[in-house]
């Protein structure tokens, strides 16, 4: 036991001084009383570069859930280049409606003639 204590008194300060620089150190003792010490420098560890895969998700959402001429809606989301879009259904005049909808995660539009008139973004 005295040998182990002397060994630790000499080894621990050396490992501590060496390990406090740019590395790490450890001293372990197993059930049999065997002492194991190791140290390594952080710079000696191989660092593997991680590849970053950035995926742009296209998104298109239609509040009136499709081509519904009798309900005013809005289409909004993001294009492939991550720029945002937003389009409201609107009346061009009293008879014509511009209806926006989503198809394949992209905004689309159609022009409709409203027989009973167009008001507040929907046909009457």
Secondary structure, 3 states (H helix, E strand, C coil): CHHHHHHHHHHHHHHHHHHCCCEEEEEEECCCCCEEEEEEEHHHCCCCCCCCCCCCCCEEEECCCCCCCCCCCEEEEECCCCCEEEEECEECCCCEEEEEEEECCEEEEEEEECCCCEECCEEC
